[in-house]
Amino acid sequence: MDIKRILSLVRRCVEDYNMIAPGDGVAVGVSGGKDSLLTLAALAKLREFFPVPFTVQAVTIDMGFEGVDFTKVTRFCGTLGVRHTIVPTRIAEIVFDIRKETHPCSLCAKLRRGSLHTAARELGCRKIALGHHKNDAAETFMLSLLYEGRLSCFKPVTYLDRMDVTLLRPLLYVEEGEVRRAARELPVVFNPCPANGHTKRQEAKELLETLGGGDALSQVFNAIKRLPLPGWETT
């Protein structure tokens, strides 16, 4: 893993958007996927030399799929010196068995977010780091443009006043290809969700690839920053 480059990009993103203040407790939402694990590893390393002191914890929302084992993730957290909290839920049962959602992603995301926000607050963390990277931002922008007819994207930093927590996306300057290469050394947990890979987001990903891959990605991401969209103004 080229951790030096990853750390450089993460640090620049954190500084550009003033993500961390002295004494912050940051809970990283760790699903077991490559994005969240890399976010955790980068922030755990960053806290060792960042001029602003902060703490890091890992929080995993166990959706209740059978056969999913987070033992390796817990062990990995131990090597990083990070506490790992697993929150058991019935989200999979609610979404797929009880509600039988034909388009499950929206409800699933809502339930996972609620569980993560609550867990973070109970652990004393008012900031939550998510694993969204550069490709996620570009895909979200394209989805908003093509399916909603507006220019929009999630923000690098989002304050949720109802929960009194702030969402951080420190991986935004990192491309998915870099995440994928780094993931070879991470204890990635297989995602058993039956909807995985069959979403409009996947269509947006494929569209960007068709339009030119990395070049199209950079142009869309630069457009988001150049406008800039609300919340994307750098300091």
Buried (B, 14 or more C-beta within 10 A) or exposed (E): BEBEEBBEBBBBBBBBBEBBEEEBBBBBBBBBBBBBBBBBBBBBBBBEEBEBEBBBBBBBBBBBBEEBEBEEBBEBBEEBEBBBBBBEBEBBEBBBEEEEBEEBBEBBEEBBBBBBBBBBBEEEBBBBBBBBBBBBBBBBBBBBBEEEEEEBBBBBBBEEEEBEBBBBBBBBBBBBBBBEBBBEEBBBBEBEBEBEEEBBBEBBBEBBEEEEEBEBBBBBBEBBBEEEBEEBEEE
